[in-house]
């Protein structure tokens, strides 16, 4: 499926996201996806998708020119943690990614109201989270458990 800025498809049981602008491919085997969280970030790109992986993502340079090699090198400098993918997308492009994942993994909960992420409110383990949703957890963890496991909650007594 093609969106405004990306092309998304599955090949060899891997999620593949090709950036049309910077010409970089992300190869993510589905069995390496531990959890997926989406959250509201701002008005330009409404939502950010965060994929927590058990094994590192593989990046490929699709560009053929010298400046593509430079862009690829810079991209790798900013994406050093290869067990975490955190990218902001338009709602249309995010829907493409989520629907591709939903077609290939079980127990994926795609929010119906991506355009209303500013008003999301999720209760998880008696804690309230705003502007964030758990889309998938391989181990069927709650949002709170995923965030705690990934060290995104510093002091749970403050919640």
Long-range contacts (C-beta under 8 A, 24 or more apart in sequence): 1-96, 1-99, 1-100, 2-96, 3-90, 3-92, 3-93, 3-96, 4-90, 4-92, 4-93, 5-89, 5-90, 5-93, 6-89, 6-93, 6-96, 6-97, 8-93, 8-96, 8-97, 8-100, 9-100, 10-100, 10-103, 10-104, 13-104, 15-97, 15-100, 15-101, 15-104, 17-97, 18-62, 22-63, 22-68, 22-71, 22-72, 22-75, 23-61, 23-62, 23-63, 23-68, 23-71, 23-72, 24-59, 24-60, 24-61, 24-62, 24-63, 24-71, 24-72, 24-75, 25-59, 25-60, 25-61, 25-62, 26-57, 26-58, 26-59, 26-85, 27-57, 27-58, 27-59, 27-60, 28-53, 28-57, 28-58, 28-85, 29-55, 30-101, 30-104, 30-105, 32-57, 33-101, 33-105, 33-136, 33-138, 34-137, 34-138, 34-139, 35-134, 35-136, 35-137, 35-138, 35-141, 35-146, 35-150, 36-101, 36-108, 36-134, 36-135, 36-136, 36-137, 37-132, 37-133, 37-134, 37-135, 37-143, 37-146, 37-147, 38-94, 38-98, 38-111, 38-114, 38-117, 38-132, 38-133, 38-135, 39-117, 39-131, 39-132, 39-133, 40-117, 40-118, 40-120, 40-131, 40-132, 41-88, 42-88, 44-88, 45-88, 45-89, 45-90, 46-90, 46-91, 46-94, 46-114, 46-115, 46-117, 47-88, 47-89, 47-91, 47-94, 47-114, 47-117, 48-86, 48-87, 48-88, 48-89, 49-85, 49-86, 49-87, 49-89, 49-94, 49-97, 49-98, 49-135, 50-84, 50-85, 50-86, 51-84, 51-85, 51-86, 52-83, 52-84, 52-146, 52-150, 53-82, 53-83, 53-84, 53-85, 54-83, 55-83, 56-82, 56-83, 57-82, 57-83, 57-85, 91-115, 98-135, 101-135, 101-136, 105-136, 107-136, 107-137, 107-140, 108-135, 108-136, 109-133, 109-134, 109-135, 109-136, 110-135, 111-135, 127-156, 127-159, 128-159
